[in-house]
Amino acid sequence: MSDNETTTANDNQPPTITDAGAPFDNPDADVILQSADNVNFRVFKLFLSLASPFFKDMFALPQTPVGDNSNEMKEGLPVIQVAEEARTLERLLIICYPVDVPAVESLKDVHSLLQVAMKYNMERAEKKAIEWLFAPQFLDQDPVLLFFIACHYRMKEALMAAKATVGRPILERPYAAEMEHISAGQLYHLLAYQKRCKKVIIAVATDFTWIALTSSVTQYCGNCSTKKAKIGEGYLRSLPSWWFDYMQGIVAALKNETWHQGKNADLMNEAWKQGWKCGSCGPKVVDDVQEFTDKFRAEVKQEISKVSACLVFAWSISHIHFVARFSWTSTFNTQGRHIIRIREAAFKLPGVRIILP
Ligand SMILES: [Zn+2]
């Protein structure tokens, strides 16, 4: 037998098919979804139909309309081959079932879930994916990536993601395929927004008139108050030197594009260390720095909320025609529904300006 014949014989061997675990092994299920990596999920048509108009329409048809082997049967049940891998399919299907839904821990998994939920027009799964996607955990982990995703799907959460990108230079993170989905205009407006926010934070970290005279951290210390600053209504007061260093550290990090939550924690640690060296400040420096930092963050948050967000979703005329044609003609296509929702959400979003050519 030649090498070619050997290869052909191996290629012709059927793939190993495995069965998914509970709850997708129920003997009373009435259809099998087979993942791209050959895992069979025994599911109930009713659950899928209730969760997805796509599946509802598909089950209503006399013949299964997807897959080359769509007429395949196993143990008397139709087998529908889908393009998703078992990992993603399981997460999607579990949301359709009346069981507790385990949280997804990986950002990549949540994004995959969102994509497939949109594909099959599963509103509940889509909402769940968006809720997970923009949870504080992922917003802190990779807000730039979330901004790209939000822009791609024209989500109102783009503004939330943009806020979380402040202090996260885009060029400092690795390339991501999601970058290909946003326009140069959207990238420009994100960078401009970051720049405006940085200016605002520097102002908060250098103009101390927002700090109350009663603030514990900015009380005069007989040992270490060597510099003066205006706080409150412009009252000039001598303040602890380690506190000045803390604020200067924040400003320097902002200017160097390295200010984010982790960096601020390092600066707080440094402030604690320096404060401990002063006999008067030491005993209360931990509480004082924490209390001040909380107020500083609250002030920053308030000032950033005033920064205008020109997240322009610039659509070309040809794209609008494409969207219109798509949503009018395709009742099965999930993208039509999303495009309609996107347009409504974008126009309703405060602070977001839509520029149409
Ligand atoms: Zn002191």
Residues whose N, C-alpha, C, O or C-beta is under 5 A from the ligand:
A	BS01	ZN	C221 N223 C224 P240 C278 S280 C281
